[in-house]
């Protein structure tokens, strides 16, 4: 029995003549490639070498296989889904309300349009996020993707253009790029500058900053603004510490900032990159014997609900994450409807970050 006949005979034995009809899986097996590779060839998509393409075409010809009319018709149909790939571990995301608030804003725009959000949590393994985007494109599971956490040297934009997958970035791109982005107005300076001015007006001269990972664009921008705003007040940072946005990282940072340092060298105020870290930092400061705000003033970022529930209530920089999510979804719809040039104009305007003064800061 020849190879072609053998493939057909092995399919669903004993189930009648329907078993003789070849499938895309048979073509993939005969050509020695994946099903997604056959799909790329059939749909004339990039990413397949000329020899592989010819091998797939030869296999299809030998099997007398062609995609069904229904499948051809579905190629241009909408999936009614938008993708999002999170390059963080599930454990980290579970303790980070920032992400859930952003998603709630996205969903509030998608649901009325009968769209769904397809979320992939892929962890931090190198290449995992790229593989997820390729799967989404090859399997035609989404109409577009929303990107978060803009990175220094971000390669996702070029990848998504190669995959012909529409994209919107939440945040500031590292370099000018045609991928549309939505961000808080004045994101690079308004909130951080107001926080530094507030602390300086209270008389603080030793101010530390606990940031996020240095490969994140907003980490770089905010650190620069922090240093610039202090310099304008004739001050220098008491310390800048790099963390990973988690409560555990904040605890370690506070322990290092406060334990064993001479009183005249200890910071009297700390600005954290998010509210989760700020709340964890306050707790650790109290455990070490420091009262907030008597001995240490603390400011967070994001204005998450947790800041109103702790004692003392957290002074924080508020950005409207839900509004950012709505703006990202609205921009995506504009792109999908063929108005990419006006996508930014059609998106809801996002308010600039503002300082919310509560009880965790004092002179």
C-alpha positions as CSV (number, residue, x, y, z in Angstrom):
1,X,0.0,0.0,0.0
2,X,1.4,3.4,-1.0
3,X,1.9,6.2,1.4
4,X,-1.1,8.2,0.2
5,X,-3.4,5.2,0.5
6,X,-2.0,4.2,3.9
7,X,-2.8,7.7,5.3
8,X,-6.4,7.4,4.1
9,X,-6.8,3.9,5.3
10,X,-5.7,4.7,8.9
11,X,-8.2,7.5,9.4
12,X,-11.2,6.4,11.4
13,X,-11.2,2.7,10.4
14,X,-14.6,1.0,10.2
15,X,-16.5,4.3,9.8
16,X,-17.5,4.0,6.2
17,X,-16.5,5.9,3.1
18,X,-16.1,9.2,4.9
19,X,-12.7,7.9,6.2
20,X,-11.4,8.1,2.6
21,X,-11.8,11.9,2.5
22,X,-8.3,13.5,3.2
23,X,-8.0,16.3,5.7
24,X,-5.6,19.1,6.4
25,X,-3.9,16.9,9.0
26,X,-3.2,14.2,6.3
27,X,-1.6,16.9,4.1
28,X,0.5,18.0,7.0
29,X,1.6,14.4,7.8
30,X,2.5,13.7,4.2
31,X,4.5,16.9,3.8
32,X,6.2,16.5,7.2
33,X,5.0,19.8,8.5
34,X,2.5,21.2,11.1
35,X,-1.1,21.8,10.4
36,X,-0.5,25.6,10.9
37,X,2.2,25.5,8.2
38,X,-0.4,24.0,5.7
39,X,-2.8,26.7,6.7
40,X,-0.2,29.4,6.0
41,X,0.4,27.9,2.5
42,X,-3.3,27.7,1.8
43,X,-3.9,31.3,2.9
44,X,-0.7,32.6,1.2
45,X,0.7,33.9,4.5
46,X,4.3,34.7,5.2
47,X,6.7,32.6,7.3
48,X,7.0,29.5,5.0
49,X,10.1,28.8,2.9
50,X,9.7,28.1,-0.8
51,X,10.8,24.4,-0.5
52,X,8.3,23.8,2.3
53,X,5.6,25.6,0.4
54,X,6.2,23.4,-2.6
55,X,6.2,20.3,-0.5
56,X,2.8,21.2,1.0
57,X,1.4,21.9,-2.4
58,X,2.7,18.6,-3.7
59,X,1.2,16.7,-0.8
60,X,-2.2,18.4,-1.3
61,X,-2.1,17.5,-5.0
62,X,-1.2,13.8,-4.2
63,X,-4.1,13.6,-1.7
64,X,-6.4,15.6,-4.0
65,X,-7.2,17.8,-1.0
66,X,-8.4,21.3,-1.1
67,X,-9.9,23.5,1.7
68,X,-13.7,23.4,1.9
69,X,-15.8,26.3,0.5
70,X,-16.9,27.0,4.0
71,X,-13.4,27.3,5.2
72,X,-12.5,29.6,2.4
73,X,-15.5,31.8,3.2
74,X,-14.6,31.9,6.8
75,X,-11.1,33.3,6.1
76,X,-12.4,36.8,5.9
77,X,-14.8,36.6,8.8
78,X,-14.3,38.3,12.1
79,X,-13.5,36.1,15.1
80,X,-15.3,38.6,17.5
81,X,-12.3,38.3,19.9
82,X,-9.4,40.6,20.9
83,X,-6.3,39.0,22.2
84,X,-4.0,40.0,25.1
85,X,-0.8,38.2,26.0
86,X,0.6,38.7,29.6
87,X,4.3,38.1,29.9
88,X,4.1,37.6,33.6
89,X,3.5,34.6,35.9
90,X,0.0,33.9,37.0
91,X,1.1,34.3,40.6
92,X,2.2,37.8,40.0
93,X,-0.9,38.8,38.1
94,X,-3.1,37.4,40.8
95,X,-1.7,39.9,43.3
96,X,-1.6,42.9,40.9
97,X,-5.0,44.7,40.8
98,X,-3.5,47.0,38.1
99,X,-4.0,44.4,35.4
100,X,-7.6,43.5,36.4
101,X,-8.7,47.1,36.5
102,X,-7.3,47.6,33.0
103,X,-9.0,44.5,31.7
104,X,-12.4,45.7,33.2
105,X,-12.1,48.8,31.1
106,X,-11.3,46.8,28.0
107,X,-14.2,44.5,28.6
108,X,-16.6,47.4,29.2
109,X,-16.1,48.4,25.5
110,X,-15.9,44.9,24.0
111,X,-19.0,43.4,25.6
112,X,-21.6,45.8,24.1
113,X,-20.1,45.0,20.7
114,X,-20.4,41.3,21.4
115,X,-16.7,40.9,21.4
116,X,-14.7,38.8,23.9
117,X,-11.2,39.1,25.3
118,X,-8.9,36.2,24.9
119,X,-6.2,36.3,27.6
120,X,-3.0,34.3,27.4
121,X,-0.7,34.3,30.5
122,X,2.6,32.9,29.3
123,X,5.0,33.7,32.1
124,X,8.4,35.2,31.6
125,X,10.2,32.4,29.6
126,X,12.1,33.9,26.7
127,X,10.2,33.6,23.5
128,X,6.9,32.6,25.1
129,X,5.1,35.8,24.3
130,X,6.3,35.7,20.6
131,X,5.1,32.1,20.3
132,X,1.7,33.1,21.7
133,X,1.3,35.9,19.1
134,X,2.3,33.5,16.3
135,X,-0.3,31.0,17.5
136,X,-3.0,33.6,17.7
137,X,-2.2,34.8,14.1
138,X,-1.8,31.3,12.5
139,X,-4.9,29.9,14.1
140,X,-6.9,33.1,13.3
141,X,-8.3,33.2,16.8
142,X,-8.4,37.0,17.3
143,X,-9.0,40.0,15.1
144,X,-6.3,42.0,16.9
145,X,-4.3,42.3,20.0
146,X,-3.9,44.9,22.8
147,X,-0.3,45.2,24.0
148,X,0.7,46.2,27.6
149,X,3.9,47.0,29.3
150,X,5.9,48.8,26.6
151,X,9.5,47.8,26.7
152,X,12.9,49.2,25.9
153,X,13.8,47.9,22.4
154,X,10.3,46.4,22.0
155,X,10.3,43.9,19.1
156,X,6.5,43.1,19.3
157,X,5.5,45.8,16.9
158,X,7.6,44.4,14.0
159,X,6.5,40.9,14.7
160,X,2.8,41.8,14.6
161,X,3.3,43.7,11.4
162,X,4.8,40.5,9.9
163,X,1.9,38.5,11.2
164,X,-0.5,41.0,9.8
165,X,-2.2,41.2,13.2
166,X,-3.7,44.7,14.2
167,X,-2.4,46.0,17.5
168,X,-2.9,48.8,20.0
169,X,-0.4,49.6,22.7
170,X,-1.4,50.7,26.2
171,X,1.4,53.0,27.2
172,X,4.3,55.0,25.6
173,X,6.3,53.3,22.9
174,X,10.1,53.3,23.2
175,X,10.5,54.8,19.8
176,X,8.1,56.4,17.3
177,X,6.1,53.6,15.7
178,X,3.0,53.3,13.5
179,X,1.3,51.0,16.0
180,X,-1.4,53.2,17.6
181,X,-1.0,53.8,21.4
182,X,-3.1,55.1,24.2
183,X,-1.7,56.7,27.3
184,X,-2.5,59.1,30.1
185,X,-2.1,62.7,29.2
186,X,1.2,64.0,30.4
187,X,2.1,60.5,31.5
188,X,5.9,61.2,31.5
189,X,5.7,63.9,34.2
190,X,2.5,65.1,35.7
191,X,2.0,62.6,38.5
192,X,5.7,62.1,39.5
193,X,6.4,65.8,39.4
194,X,3.4,66.6,41.6
195,X,4.5,63.9,44.1
196,X,8.0,65.3,44.3
197,X,6.7,68.8,44.8
198,X,4.4,67.7,47.5
199,X,7.2,66.0,49.4
200,X,9.6,68.9,49.0
201,X,6.9,71.3,50.2
202,X,6.5,69.1,53.3
203,X,10.2,69.6,54.0
204,X,11.5,66.2,52.8
205,X,15.1,66.3,51.5
206,X,15.9,62.6,51.4
207,X,13.4,61.0,49.0
208,X,13.9,57.5,47.6
209,X,12.2,55.8,44.7
210,X,11.4,52.1,44.4
211,X,10.8,51.5,40.7
212,X,9.7,48.7,38.4
213,X,12.0,46.7,36.0
214,X,14.3,48.8,34.0
215,X,13.3,47.2,30.7
216,X,9.8,48.8,31.0
217,X,9.5,52.1,29.2
218,X,7.4,53.8,31.8
219,X,10.0,52.9,34.5
220,X,12.7,54.7,32.5
221,X,10.5,57.8,31.9
222,X,9.3,58.0,35.4
223,X,12.8,57.7,36.9
224,X,14.0,60.5,34.7
225,X,11.2,62.7,35.7
226,X,11.8,61.9,39.4
227,X,15.4,62.9,39.1
228,X,14.6,66.0,37.1
229,X,11.9,67.1,39.5
230,X,14.2,66.7,42.5
231,X,16.9,68.6,40.8
232,X,14.6,71.5,40.2
233,X,14.1,71.6,44.0
234,X,17.9,71.5,44.5
235,X,17.8,67.8,45.6
236,X,19.2,64.5,44.6
237,X,17.6,61.1,45.1
238,X,18.3,59.5,48.4
239,X,18.2,56.1,46.6
240,X,16.7,54.6,43.5
241,X,16.0,50.9,43.8
242,X,14.9,48.6,41.0
243,X,12.2,46.1,41.8
244,X,9.7,43.8,40.0
245,X,6.3,45.5,41.0
246,X,5.6,42.9,43.7
247,X,4.9,43.2,47.4
248,X,7.8,41.0,48.2
249,X,10.2,43.3,46.3
250,X,8.8,46.3,48.2
251,X,9.4,44.6,51.5
252,X,13.0,43.8,50.5
253,X,13.6,47.4,49.4
254,X,12.2,49.0,52.6
255,X,14.3,46.6,54.7
256,X,17.4,47.7,52.8
257,X,16.5,51.4,52.9
258,X,15.7,51.5,56.6
259,X,17.7,48.8,58.4
260,X,21.1,49.7,59.7
261,X,21.3,53.1,57.9
262,X,22.4,56.1,59.9
263,X,19.5,58.4,60.8
264,X,21.0,61.2,58.8
265,X,21.3,59.0,55.7
266,X,17.9,57.2,55.9
267,X,15.2,58.4,53.5
268,X,12.3,60.3,55.1
269,X,10.0,59.6,52.2
270,X,9.6,56.8,49.6
271,X,7.8,56.9,46.3
272,X,6.7,53.5,45.0
273,X,6.0,52.4,41.4
274,X,2.6,51.0,42.3
275,X,0.1,50.9,45.2
276,X,0.7,47.2,46.0
277,X,4.3,47.9,46.7
278,X,3.5,51.1,48.7
279,X,1.1,49.2,51.0
280,X,3.6,46.4,51.5
281,X,6.3,48.9,52.1
282,X,4.3,50.7,54.8
283,X,3.7,47.4,56.5
284,X,7.3,46.5,56.5
285,X,8.3,50.0,57.8
286,X,6.0,49.5,60.8
287,X,7.4,46.0,61.4
288,X,10.8,47.6,61.6
289,X,9.6,50.2,64.2
290,X,8.9,53.2,61.9
291,X,5.6,54.9,62.0
292,X,4.0,56.2,58.7
293,X,3.9,59.1,58.2
294,X,5.6,60.3,61.4
295,X,9.0,58.6,60.5
296,X,8.4,57.8,56.8
297,X,6.1,59.3,54.2
298,X,4.9,57.0,51.5
299,X,3.4,57.6,48.1
300,X,2.1,54.9,45.7
301,X,1.0,54.9,42.0
302,X,-2.3,53.9,40.4
303,X,-4.9,54.8,43.0
304,X,-6.2,51.3,43.4
305,X,-9.0,50.6,45.9
306,X,-6.6,49.1,48.4
307,X,-5.2,52.5,49.1
308,X,-8.4,53.7,50.7
309,X,-8.7,50.5,52.9
310,X,-5.3,50.6,54.7
311,X,-4.3,52.8,57.7
312,X,-3.0,55.4,57.2
313,X,-4.9,55.8,53.9
314,X,-2.4,55.9,51.0
315,X,-1.3,59.1,49.2
316,X,-1.0,58.1,45.6
317,X,-0.7,59.1,42.0
318,X,-4.0,58.4,40.3
319,X,-4.3,57.2,36.7
320,X,-7.5,56.0,35.3
321,X,-6.7,52.4,34.3
322,X,-10.2,51.6,33.4
323,X,-10.4,54.6,31.1
324,X,-7.1,53.5,29.5
325,X,-8.7,50.1,28.8
326,X,-11.7,51.6,27.2
327,X,-9.6,53.8,25.1
328,X,-7.5,50.9,23.9
329,X,-10.6,48.9,22.9
330,X,-12.2,51.9,21.1
331,X,-8.9,52.4,19.2
332,X,-8.9,48.7,18.2
333,X,-12.4,49.0,16.8
334,X,-11.5,52.1,14.8
335,X,-8.6,50.1,13.2
336,X,-10.8,47.1,12.5
337,X,-13.4,49.4,10.9
338,X,-10.8,50.7,8.5
339,X,-10.0,54.0,10.1
340,X,-6.5,53.4,11.4
341,X,-5.4,56.9,10.6
342,X,-8.1,58.4,12.9
343,X,-7.9,55.7,15.5
344,X,-6.2,58.0,18.0
345,X,-8.8,60.8,17.4
346,X,-11.7,58.4,17.9
347,X,-10.4,57.0,21.2
348,X,-11.7,58.4,24.5
349,X,-9.3,61.0,25.9
350,X,-7.5,59.8,29.0
351,X,-7.0,62.1,31.9
352,X,-3.4,62.9,33.1
353,X,-2.2,61.3,36.3
354,X,-2.9,63.5,39.4
355,X,-1.7,63.3,43.0
356,X,-4.3,62.2,45.6
357,X,-3.1,63.4,49.0
358,X,-4.4,61.3,51.9
359,X,-2.7,60.3,55.2
360,X,0.5,58.5,54.4
361,X,2.5,61.7,53.9
362,X,3.4,64.4,56.4
363,X,6.2,66.9,57.3
